[in-house]
Amino acid sequence: MTAGSGPRQRLDVITIGRCSVDLYGQQIGSRLEDIASFAKSVGGCPSNIAIGTARLGLKSGLITRVGDEQMGRYVKEQMAREGVALDGIATDPARLTSLVLLSVENDKTFPLIFYRDNCADSALSEADIDEDFIMSSGAVLVTGTHFARPNTDAAQRKAMRIARAHGARVILDIDYRPNLWGLAGLGAGEERYIKSDKVSEHMRSILPDCDLIVGTEEEVHIAAGTEDTLEALRIIRQLSKAVIVLKRGPMGCVVYPDAIPDALDKGMVGKGFPIEVYNVLGAGDSFMSGFLRGWLRGEDYATSATWANACGAFAVSRLLCSPEIPTWEELQYFLTHGSEHRALRKDEAINHVHWATTRRKQPDQLLAFAIDHRMQMEKMADDAGAPRTRLNDFKRLAMQAIGRVSKGEPGYGTLLDDVYGREAMFDAAKLGLWVGRPLEQPGSRPLRFEFTQDVGARLVDWPVTHTIKCLAFYHPDDPREMKDEQAQTLRTLYEAARKVGRELLVEIIAGKNGPLDDMTIARAMTELYALGIKPDWWKLEPQASARAWENIADVIDKNDPWCRGVVLLGPDAPEDELARGFAAVAGQPIVKGFAVGRTIFSSAAQAWLRGEMTDEQAVADMAVRFQALVEIWNKARAA
């Protein structure tokens, strides 16, 4: 019986123990003292494994504690995004969530500091172990570090007793951190092995109740109490019938399901993957996630070991811990296609699969009120004799209009600039709207970015939930020099978007600079895909025929099956013309919605700027127009 197959089991594995927010230094090759900026992620061995197993298709849960503050809420929200069951994550009102600071000084030195003085997860107790929750899983994973304190030791042992009483399997990740056992100084978080008879005696008392034991050679040494690896394995075997998995870094791993042979490599050897070492932190958690994906689903040891080693290779080649663990789709892509790069972080194809399968989920449709217009609204203000600064207030009224239509439901959004829409963006956040922000210089051809051409520097301070929007007036029959310049500018933007982890919407308008036929937009998109540009969204003008949309869908399916889809742009067209455009794409699954602007706001903006319409009248007018388009869209889809 594979894990999670019993009548009461809804989970494959529950992990128990450490939970932190990791702050990783972003400057590689620097002392931790000199780090200037950090990347944030969820960390802690069992937390990483809960995320890793969920990404690989298992149903996982976590038992730990977090603080009643922003970092604790971040952990729970991220766990929910990853698909990890939250039942066992308690909120501790008296303690803070643990923090860890880490950096990569070189390929052998990875300084880290644990901020765990009376932290939330270290207060885990037997009261946090709910029998029904443990019984809901086919396996429980305990971690060595959480046996270091009496209260956390008692909590894990209780979970083990319940699991064994109900036929669930018990997994031990030896997870040895000497300074968390009080054996090294506060600044010695990197230290992986200090001999301790006391720790070894403690760990040996746990081994008999385990079904799977996983550790590095140093961790096997501390568990057994000897620094001879073969002897250590034999001591563990005398104490436990568990399957033993010995992690050997670049040499892969060895699985010992039965008697220990007379040489380490006479067990079931899982081959390693030759990968450049970038950061070893978190590699073991990724390894464990891969092994459990096989072992808990009844795969043979060779398959489980292969998946484990491949997952470990991903982690070693990347910077962070839990964010770098591969998804099931990514793992299969790697095992099928391999990589020409020893540094997997440099493989664009694999990175795209990773990005597309780990980015935040979005609703299946996107109905957006576009009010990112700058030139057109400046002209409206000038024509009305109103100061341009009033556009800021009008865009806030537009957010009120969206709120009246969306009513807090998902699937609604706005395209909004930060020239006149900064305060409106704060309003959009409160409404829970999808936000797309333009980067292009309005009307530029060839494409230029607004304010600065260093888009990477500009994107750093954008919220992670904001999507980059870039409009290019691009026609496949443009002169070669024009096409090359625009395509390379888009490629630069694409690279920056991926580097800073922001989604990208590329808007292509070809009809203003040449004829449109059934292949025009498909050809343009094919050329951009050929340069490796794979936006999360496309925003496209209405097409003349159903065949044109079929060609567009074919191009997307061939080049990027993970593309979120297309939103239909709405030129300054009357409602009935937009209705015909909506009807034309109603049968196209790749078209997920619309982003319409002037049809909604133009008349209200002009009247309001002239003082002929009150705030409430402007909001009501835009809400009615937006609601009408939403209803037309929904009706077309339903038909």
C-alpha distance (Angstrom), angle and dihedral (degrees) to the residues before:
residue distance angle dihedral
M1 . . .
T2 3.81 . .
A3 3.79 120.9 .
G4 3.77 115.7 -79.2
S5 3.81 95.2 22.5
G6 3.79 99.2 110.9
P7 3.79 121.3 105.0
R8 3.83 94.2 -105.3
Q9 3.77 96.9 37.3
R10 3.78 118.5 106.1
L11 3.81 95.5 156.8
D12 3.79 132.7 59.5
V13 3.80 96.4 -154.1
I14 3.79 141.4 2.7
T15 3.80 117.2 -157.2
I16 3.80 122.6 -156.3
G17 3.79 134.0 -157.8
R18 3.77 141.4 27.6
C19 3.78 122.1 45.0
S20 3.78 123.1 174.6
V21 3.75 144.2 153.1
D22 3.80 107.1 -112.4
L23 3.79 118.6 -147.1
Y24 3.80 107.7 -162.8
G25 3.78 120.8 -163.0
Q26 3.80 108.3 -120.2
Q27 3.80 96.3 -155.1
I28 3.81 107.4 86.6
G29 3.80 117.7 -149.2
S30 3.78 92.8 26.0
R31 3.77 132.6 119.8
L32 3.78 113.5 -109.8
E33 3.80 86.0 -117.7
D34 3.81 89.5 63.6
I35 3.80 100.1 43.8
A36 3.81 110.6 126.7
S37 3.82 102.9 -175.2
F38 3.78 137.8 20.2
A39 3.81 138.4 -151.5
K40 3.81 116.1 -137.5
S41 3.80 126.5 -137.9
V42 3.80 142.2 145.5
G43 3.80 112.9 -86.4
G44 3.78 144.6 172.5
C45 3.81 123.3 101.8
P46 3.84 100.1 -95.7
S47 3.81 92.2 38.9
N48 3.78 90.6 53.0
I49 3.80 91.1 48.5
A50 3.80 92.1 49.1
I51 3.80 88.9 54.6
G52 3.80 93.6 41.6
T53 3.79 95.2 51.3
A54 3.81 90.8 46.5
R55 3.80 90.3 52.5
L56 3.79 89.4 51.3
G57 3.78 93.0 54.2
L58 3.80 103.9 -93.9
K59 3.80 122.7 125.5
S60 3.78 105.2 -118.1
G61 3.78 139.3 178.8
L62 3.80 134.7 -171.3
I63 3.80 133.1 -143.0
T64 3.79 113.1 -157.2
R65 3.79 143.0 104.3
V66 3.79 131.1 -103.8
G67 3.77 131.8 -175.5
D68 3.78 126.2 -97.2
E69 3.79 92.3 -111.6
Q70 3.79 142.5 82.9
M71 3.82 95.8 -71.1
G72 3.79 92.2 49.4
R73 3.79 90.6 50.0
Y74 3.80 89.8 47.8
V75 3.82 90.2 54.8
K76 3.80 92.9 51.1
E77 3.80 93.4 44.7
Q78 3.80 91.4 49.2
M79 3.78 91.9 47.5
A80 3.80 88.8 52.2
R81 3.81 90.7 49.9
E82 3.80 89.3 51.8
G83 3.80 92.6 50.1
V84 3.83 97.1 -111.6
A85 3.83 116.0 149.3
L86 3.81 110.2 -111.0
D87 3.83 98.0 -159.5
G88 3.80 93.5 105.6
I89 3.83 99.5 42.8
A90 3.80 106.2 101.7
T91 3.80 123.5 -164.0
D92 3.80 111.5 -131.7
P93 3.82 111.2 -153.0
A94 3.81 93.8 -165.7
R95 3.82 102.3 49.2
L96 3.78 140.0 52.9
T97 3.77 127.0 -119.4
S98 3.78 111.9 -97.7
L99 3.83 118.2 -102.4
V100 3.80 129.6 -156.9
L101 3.81 125.7 -165.9
L102 3.80 115.5 -156.1
S103 3.78 139.8 172.6
V104 3.80 142.7 175.6
E105 3.80 109.2 -123.3
N106 3.81 94.3 169.0
D107 3.80 138.6 -33.7
K108 3.81 91.6 -70.6
T109 3.80 104.0 31.4
F110 3.80 121.2 70.3
P111 3.82 110.6 165.6
L112 3.79 117.5 -159.4
I113 3.77 136.2 173.5
F114 3.81 122.5 -155.6
Y115 3.81 114.5 -145.4
R116 3.81 96.3 -160.9
D117 3.80 106.3 133.8
N118 3.82 101.9 145.9
C119 3.80 90.2 -27.9
A120 3.79 124.1 174.0
D121 3.81 100.2 -104.2
S122 3.80 92.8 49.4
A123 3.82 88.4 61.7
L124 3.81 93.1 62.0
S125 3.81 108.8 136.0
E126 3.79 141.6 179.0
A127 3.81 88.5 -90.8
D128 3.82 88.5 66.7
I129 3.81 91.9 60.3
D130 3.79 108.0 90.1
E131 3.80 113.1 -164.5
D132 3.80 94.5 -148.5
F133 3.80 91.2 52.2
I134 3.82 92.2 49.8
M135 3.81 89.6 48.0
S136 3.80 89.8 54.2
S137 3.82 90.8 69.0
G138 3.78 134.4 70.6
A139 3.81 92.0 -144.0
V140 3.80 142.1 19.6
L141 3.80 123.7 -150.2
V142 3.80 118.9 -154.6
T143 3.79 124.7 -171.8
G144 3.77 129.9 -139.3
T145 3.78 97.7 -129.3
H146 3.80 92.4 59.0
F147 3.80 90.4 61.2
A148 3.83 89.0 65.6
R149 3.84 95.4 85.5
P150 3.81 126.1 52.9
N151 3.81 95.0 -126.3
T152 3.81 96.4 47.0
D153 3.81 90.2 41.4
A154 3.80 89.7 54.9
A155 3.80 91.6 47.6
Q156 3.80 93.6 53.2
R157 3.79 93.9 44.2
K158 3.81 89.9 52.1
A159 3.80 90.1 52.4
M160 3.80 89.9 49.3
R161 3.82 92.2 51.1
I162 3.80 92.3 50.5
A163 3.79 92.4 46.4
R164 3.79 94.0 50.6
A165 3.80 92.3 44.7
H166 3.80 89.7 57.5
G167 3.79 98.7 41.2
A168 3.80 98.1 -102.7
R169 3.78 120.3 140.4
V170 3.80 123.8 -110.4
I171 3.80 120.2 -140.5
L172 3.80 124.7 -167.5
D173 3.77 122.3 -157.8
I174 3.81 100.4 -169.4
D175 3.85 88.5 -149.9
Y176 3.81 96.3 178.1
R177 3.81 115.9 -162.6
P178 3.82 107.3 169.2
N179 3.79 96.7 -162.3
L180 3.81 90.9 53.5
W181 3.83 86.2 58.5
G182 3.80 88.1 52.7
L183 3.82 93.4 -106.8
A184 3.81 99.4 118.3
G185 3.78 138.9 34.3
L186 3.79 124.5 -83.9
G187 3.80 90.9 -102.1
A188 3.80 93.8 51.3
G189 3.78 98.3 82.2
E190 3.79 90.3 129.1
E191 3.82 92.3 61.8
R192 3.82 108.1 110.5
Y193 3.81 103.4 -178.8
I194 3.80 136.5 33.2
K195 3.81 117.6 156.5
S196 3.81 112.5 -117.5
D197 3.80 125.9 169.4
K198 3.80 89.1 -163.8
V199 3.79 93.6 56.2
S200 3.80 91.6 44.1
E201 3.79 92.4 51.8
H202 3.81 89.7 49.5
M203 3.80 93.7 48.8
R204 3.81 93.6 47.2
S205 3.80 89.0 60.7
I206 3.81 89.3 61.5
L207 3.79 100.0 47.8
P208 3.83 99.7 77.7
D209 3.80 92.5 63.4
C210 3.83 96.1 52.5
D211 3.80 130.5 99.9
L212 3.81 96.0 -170.1
I213 3.81 127.5 26.2
V214 3.80 120.2 -171.8
G215 3.79 128.5 -176.5
T216 3.77 148.5 129.7
E217 3.78 120.3 -100.0
E218 3.83 90.2 -93.9
E219 3.80 90.7 49.3
V220 3.79 91.5 49.6
H221 3.82 87.5 51.2
I222 3.82 92.9 54.7
A223 3.81 92.7 44.4
A224 3.81 92.7 52.8
G225 3.80 100.7 32.3
T226 3.81 98.2 -122.4
E227 3.79 133.9 93.5
D228 3.80 93.6 -143.0
T229 3.81 103.1 96.6
L230 3.80 97.4 -154.1
E231 3.80 91.4 47.2
A232 3.81 89.7 47.2
L233 3.80 91.0 54.2
R234 3.81 90.6 50.3
I235 3.81 91.8 50.7
I236 3.79 90.2 51.2
R237 3.80 89.9 48.5
Q238 3.81 91.2 51.9
L239 3.80 88.7 54.4
S240 3.78 100.6 38.8
K241 3.80 142.4 30.2
A242 3.82 89.6 -151.6
V243 3.77 124.4 130.3
I244 3.80 104.6 -103.7
V245 3.79 120.9 -147.7
L246 3.80 116.4 -166.7
K247 3.81 113.8 -159.5
R248 3.80 112.3 -147.9
G249 3.80 103.2 177.8
P250 3.81 114.0 -132.5
M251 3.83 89.2 5.6
G252 3.78 89.8 66.0
C253 3.79 119.3 -132.5
V254 3.79 141.9 -62.3
V255 3.80 124.2 -137.4
Y256 3.81 120.7 -150.8
P257 3.82 109.8 -171.0
D258 3.80 94.8 164.3
A259 3.81 137.1 4.7
I260 3.79 118.4 3.2
P261 3.85 110.5 -112.4
D262 3.81 126.4 -138.1
A263 3.81 93.7 -99.1
L264 3.81 131.8 39.9
D265 3.78 95.7 -123.5
K266 3.81 93.7 51.8
G267 3.78 90.1 82.4
M268 3.81 121.1 83.4
V269 3.77 100.7 -62.6
G270 3.78 117.9 -149.1
K271 3.78 108.3 -157.8
G272 3.75 119.4 -122.8
F273 3.79 129.0 -131.8
P274 3.83 118.2 -119.6
I275 3.80 101.6 -120.6
E276 3.79 133.4 160.5
V277 3.81 109.3 -109.3
Y278 3.79 109.4 -120.7
N279 3.80 101.4 154.4
V280 3.80 127.1 -8.7
L281 3.81 95.0 -165.5
G282 3.79 110.6 111.2
A283 3.81 94.3 11.3
G284 3.81 92.2 114.1
D285 3.80 92.1 52.6
S286 3.80 90.7 51.1
F287 3.83 88.8 47.3
M288 3.81 91.3 51.8
S289 3.80 91.2 48.9
G290 3.79 91.0 54.9
F291 3.79 94.0 46.2
L292 3.79 92.6 49.3
R293 3.81 91.2 49.8
G294 3.79 87.1 63.1
W295 3.80 102.8 31.6
L296 3.80 96.4 47.7
R297 3.80 91.6 47.3
G298 3.80 94.9 51.1
E299 3.80 100.1 -103.8
D300 3.80 119.2 150.8
Y301 3.79 120.4 -97.2
A302 3.80 94.1 -104.9
T303 3.79 91.9 56.1
S304 3.81 93.2 44.3
A305 3.80 90.8 49.4
T306 3.80 92.5 48.6
W307 3.79 91.9 51.7
A308 3.80 90.3 45.9
N309 3.80 94.1 51.2
A310 3.79 92.3 46.1
C311 3.81 91.4 51.0
G312 3.79 90.3 48.3
A313 3.80 89.6 51.1
F314 3.80 90.5 56.0
A315 3.80 91.7 52.6
V316 3.81 94.2 46.3
S317 3.79 90.4 52.6
R318 3.81 95.9 51.1
L319 3.80 137.2 59.3
L320 3.81 110.7 -120.8
C321 3.82 133.1 50.2
S322 3.80 118.8 -128.4
P323 3.85 95.8 15.5
E324 3.80 90.6 59.4
I325 3.81 98.5 53.4
P326 3.81 107.5 111.3
T327 3.77 125.6 -115.7
W328 3.79 121.7 -125.0
E329 3.83 90.9 -102.1
E330 3.79 91.2 50.1
L331 3.80 94.0 47.5
Q332 3.80 91.6 50.9
Y333 3.81 91.2 47.1
F334 3.81 90.2 53.2
L335 3.80 94.5 46.3
T336 3.82 90.4 48.5
H337 3.79 100.7 42.1
G338 3.80 104.3 20.1
S339 3.78 118.4 -159.7
E340 3.77 136.1 -95.9
H341 3.80 88.7 -146.0
R342 3.79 124.6 85.2
A343 3.81 84.8 -160.8
L344 3.80 101.6 61.6
R345 3.81 90.8 -166.9
K346 3.83 86.3 71.5
D347 3.81 94.8 55.4
E348 3.82 104.6 102.1
A349 3.80 95.7 -166.4
I350 3.81 93.5 52.8
N351 3.79 92.0 41.4
H352 3.77 90.2 54.6
V353 3.80 92.0 52.8
H354 3.81 88.9 48.4
W355 3.80 92.5 49.0
A356 3.78 95.2 45.0
T357 3.80 94.2 48.2
T358 3.83 97.3 44.7
R359 3.82 103.5 38.9
R360 3.78 118.1 109.3
K361 3.77 115.4 -76.5
Q362 3.80 119.0 -106.9
P363 3.82 132.3 -161.9
D364 3.79 117.3 -92.4
Q365 3.79 92.4 -110.6
L366 3.80 135.0 36.4
L367 3.80 121.1 -152.7
A368 3.79 106.7 -176.7
F369 3.80 135.1 -176.0
A370 3.80 103.4 -148.2
I371 3.78 114.0 -149.0
D372 3.79 100.5 151.0
H373 3.81 91.0 112.9
R374 3.79 112.4 130.0
M375 3.81 108.5 164.8
Q376 3.81 94.8 42.3
M377 3.81 93.8 48.3
E378 3.79 92.9 44.6
K379 3.81 87.5 56.2
M380 3.81 90.2 49.3
A381 3.80 90.7 52.6
D382 3.79 92.9 45.9
D383 3.81 92.3 48.1
A384 3.82 90.0 50.2
G385 3.80 92.4 47.7
A386 3.81 90.1 -120.6
P387 3.81 124.8 137.9
R388 3.79 112.2 -103.1
T389 3.78 89.9 -126.3
R390 3.82 87.2 74.7
L391 3.80 88.1 71.3
N392 3.81 87.5 75.7
D393 3.80 90.2 61.6
F394 3.78 93.2 44.9
K395 3.79 92.5 53.7
R396 3.77 88.9 53.3
L397 3.81 87.7 55.2
A398 3.80 88.1 52.7
M399 3.83 89.2 56.8
Q400 3.80 89.1 54.0
A401 3.80 88.8 52.8
I402 3.80 91.7 52.0
G403 3.79 90.1 48.7
R404 3.79 91.3 55.0
V405 3.79 89.8 54.4
S406 3.80 100.6 37.9
K407 3.81 96.2 44.4
G408 3.80 89.2 -164.8
E409 3.80 94.1 -57.4
P410 3.83 119.3 139.7
G411 3.80 121.9 -111.1
Y412 3.80 98.1 57.9
G413 3.77 125.8 110.3
T414 3.76 150.3 152.6
L415 3.77 139.8 -133.3
L416 3.77 103.8 -135.9
D417 3.81 133.7 170.2
D418 3.79 128.1 -142.2
V419 3.82 93.2 -136.1
Y420 3.80 94.6 75.7
G421 3.79 100.6 -1.9
R422 3.80 107.7 63.5
E423 3.82 95.7 113.6
A424 3.81 90.4 39.1
M425 3.82 88.0 59.1
F426 3.79 89.6 59.7
D427 3.81 88.0 52.5
A428 3.81 91.0 48.6
A429 3.81 90.3 53.6
K430 3.81 91.1 53.9
L431 3.80 89.5 51.1
G432 3.83 91.6 51.0
L433 3.81 92.6 -122.5
W434 3.78 127.2 163.4
V435 3.82 105.2 -112.9
G436 3.79 126.7 -154.6
R437 3.82 116.6 -171.7
P438 3.81 123.7 -161.0
L439 3.79 121.6 -127.9
E440 3.79 101.1 177.1
Q441 3.78 124.4 100.3
P442 3.82 101.5 -111.3
G443 3.78 112.7 -99.1
S444 3.80 94.6 0.2
R445 3.81 118.2 155.7
P446 2.95 115.2 -159.9
L447 3.78 89.7 37.9
R448 3.79 117.4 -97.3
F449 3.78 128.8 176.6
E450 3.78 121.4 -119.7
F451 3.83 118.3 -107.9
T452 3.81 97.2 -8.3
Q453 3.79 138.9 16.3
D454 3.83 89.7 -141.7
V455 3.78 93.8 89.0
G456 3.80 94.4 168.5
A457 3.79 91.4 62.7
R458 3.79 90.8 47.8
L459 3.80 95.3 49.8
V460 3.80 96.5 53.7
D461 3.80 94.0 82.4
W462 3.82 95.7 45.4
P463 3.82 117.2 108.8
V464 3.81 111.7 -102.3
T465 3.80 89.3 -121.7
H466 3.81 93.8 60.4
T467 3.80 117.6 97.6
I468 3.80 120.2 -141.8
K469 3.79 111.9 -123.8
C470 3.79 120.6 -163.6
L471 3.81 126.6 178.5
A472 3.80 118.8 -155.6
F473 3.81 123.8 -176.6
Y474 3.78 91.1 -142.1
H475 3.80 126.7 162.3
P476 3.83 122.0 178.8
D477 3.82 89.4 -135.1
D478 3.79 93.7 55.2
P479 3.81 116.4 121.6
R480 3.80 111.1 -77.6
E481 3.81 93.6 -114.7
M482 3.81 91.8 52.8
K483 3.80 92.8 47.2
D484 3.78 94.1 47.5
E485 3.80 93.0 49.9
Q486 3.79 94.0 48.6
A487 3.80 93.7 44.2
Q488 3.80 92.4 50.6
T489 3.80 90.8 49.0
L490 3.79 89.1 53.3
R491 3.80 90.1 47.0
T492 3.81 89.8 54.1
L493 3.79 89.6 51.3
Y494 3.80 92.1 47.7
E495 3.82 91.7 52.7
A496 3.81 91.2 48.5
A497 3.81 91.8 48.7
R498 3.79 92.1 53.1
K499 3.80 92.6 44.7
V500 3.79 93.3 55.8
G501 3.81 95.6 35.0
R502 3.80 101.4 -115.7
E503 3.78 126.4 140.6
L504 3.80 118.2 -116.1
L505 3.80 131.4 -142.2
V506 3.80 115.0 -168.8
E507 3.78 116.7 -160.6
I508 3.79 116.4 -159.4
I509 3.80 121.3 -165.4
A510 3.79 111.9 -179.0
G511 3.80 101.6 154.2
K512 3.81 95.3 79.4
N513 3.80 92.5 60.2
G514 3.78 105.3 38.2
P515 3.78 144.8 -11.9
L516 3.79 122.6 -55.8
D517 3.79 120.2 -136.1
D518 3.78 132.7 162.7
M519 3.83 92.7 -78.5
T520 3.82 103.4 36.7
I521 3.80 99.7 95.6
A522 3.80 92.8 33.9
R523 3.82 88.8 55.6
A524 3.80 92.1 48.1
M525 3.80 92.0 50.5
T526 3.82 91.6 46.3
E527 3.81 90.0 55.3
L528 3.80 92.0 51.2
Y529 3.80 93.3 45.6
A530 3.82 88.2 51.9
L531 3.81 87.5 62.3
G532 3.81 90.6 54.6
I533 3.82 94.3 -103.7
K534 3.80 107.0 147.3
P535 3.79 110.0 170.3
D536 3.77 120.2 -165.8
W537 3.81 89.6 -131.2
W538 3.78 137.4 19.8
K539 3.80 122.7 -151.4
L540 3.79 111.0 -158.8
E541 3.79 138.7 177.5
P542 3.83 120.7 -113.4
Q543 3.80 113.6 -78.6
A544 3.79 129.1 -134.7
S545 3.79 96.6 -126.5
A546 3.78 146.2 17.5
R547 3.81 87.2 -114.7
A548 3.80 90.7 62.6
W549 3.81 90.1 55.3
E550 3.80 91.0 47.6
N551 3.81 89.3 53.8
I552 3.81 90.4 49.9
A553 3.81 91.0 49.9
D554 3.81 90.8 49.4
V555 3.81 91.7 52.9
I556 3.81 92.2 50.5
D557 3.80 93.1 45.9
K558 3.80 91.6 50.5
N559 3.80 96.9 45.7
D560 3.79 106.5 29.9
P561 3.81 120.7 8.9
W562 3.82 87.9 177.1
C563 3.82 93.8 62.1
R564 3.80 109.1 127.1
G565 3.79 90.9 -136.9
V566 3.79 145.2 -110.9
V567 3.78 129.6 -53.6
L568 3.76 117.6 -157.6
L569 3.78 115.2 -123.2
G570 3.76 117.7 -138.6
P571 3.79 115.7 -141.2
D572 3.80 115.3 -156.0
A573 3.80 90.2 -71.2
P574 3.80 132.5 145.0
E575 3.76 119.3 -99.6
D576 3.82 95.2 -105.1
E577 3.80 91.4 54.5
L578 3.80 90.7 50.8
A579 3.80 88.9 48.8
R580 3.80 89.9 57.6
G581 3.81 89.4 49.1
F582 3.80 91.0 50.9
A583 3.78 91.5 49.4
A584 3.81 90.9 50.8
V585 3.83 92.0 59.5
A586 3.81 97.9 36.5
G587 3.80 91.0 104.2
Q588 3.81 95.2 46.4
P589 3.83 110.6 96.0
I590 3.83 91.3 -166.4
V591 3.83 90.9 64.7
K592 3.80 104.8 82.2
G593 3.79 102.8 176.6
F594 3.77 145.8 -53.9
A595 3.80 141.7 -78.7
V596 3.80 107.7 -153.9
G597 3.79 126.0 171.3
R598 3.78 126.9 158.6
T599 3.80 94.1 37.9
I600 3.81 85.6 63.5
F601 3.81 105.0 36.2
S602 3.82 108.4 22.0
S603 3.81 101.4 90.7
A604 3.81 93.8 38.3
A605 3.81 92.4 48.7
Q606 3.79 93.8 51.0
A607 3.80 93.9 46.9
W608 3.82 93.6 43.6
L609 3.80 93.5 48.7
R610 3.82 89.6 51.3
G611 3.79 89.9 51.9
E612 3.81 92.6 -113.8
M613 3.81 95.5 117.1
T614 3.81 131.2 48.2
D615 3.79 124.5 -131.6
E616 3.79 91.6 -102.6
Q617 3.78 92.7 47.8
A618 3.80 91.1 50.8
V619 3.80 92.3 49.2
A620 3.80 91.8 47.3
D621 3.81 92.9 47.7
M622 3.81 93.6 50.9
A623 3.82 92.5 43.5
V624 3.81 91.2 53.8
R625 3.80 92.4 49.3
F626 3.82 93.7 45.7
Q627 3.82 91.3 46.5
A628 3.80 90.1 51.3
L629 3.80 91.7 54.5
V630 3.80 91.4 47.0
E631 3.79 90.3 52.9
I632 3.81 92.3 47.0
W633 3.81 89.8 50.5
N634 3.80 93.7 47.7
K635 3.79 92.3 46.2
A636 3.81 91.6 50.4
R637 3.79 91.0 49.6
A638 3.79 92.8 47.3
A639 3.79 91.1 51.1
